[in-house]
Amino acid sequence: MLTGIFAFSLRNRFLILVFAGLIVGVGVYSLRRLPIDAVPDVTPNQVQILTNAPGLGPVEVEQFITFPVETAMSGLPGITLIRSVSRFGLSAVTVYFDEGMDIYFCRRRQPSRSRCSWPSPLWSTPACRET
């Protein structure tokens, strides 16, 4: 069987070259139209809220900044997980969303929620008022 294929290929060299050129041409055409990124994005949909509060210890940062921000973010649609870290003068809250959510929609929703979440003990007047 293999001998027959080799014999046919040697007898019809031009036909084999045309066929190989056709395969290469279709491959190059398909490669140019293929929508592939060089490195696929495998990170989850997440929004990170970093807040700087110089002069506050971790307990105050947790009490006055991190917890109110977590509470405000917990009502957003499509949330799968909320994680936070409170350090000296820094609060980091990470909100993870469902894979099907549009990340730009999630990023637009975050400031409207977190603006009203600042507690009043740090400032004499609330940072924002809901209308």
HELIX and SHEET records of a PDB file:
HELIX    1   1 LEU A    2  ARG A   11  1                                  10    
HELIX    2   2 ARG A   13  ARG A   33  1                                  21    
HELIX    3   3 PRO A   58  VAL A   61  1                                   4    
HELIX    4   4 GLU A   62  THR A   66  3                                   5    
HELIX    5   5 PHE A   67  MET A   73  1                                   7    
HELIX    6   6 ILE A  103  SER A  114  1                                  12    
HELIX    7   7 ARG A  115  SER A  117  5                                   3    
SHEET    1   A 3 GLN A  46  ASN A  52  0                                        
SHEET    2   A 3 LEU A  90  PHE A  97 -1                                        
SHEET    3   A 3 ILE A  79  ARG A  87 -1                                        
END                                                                             
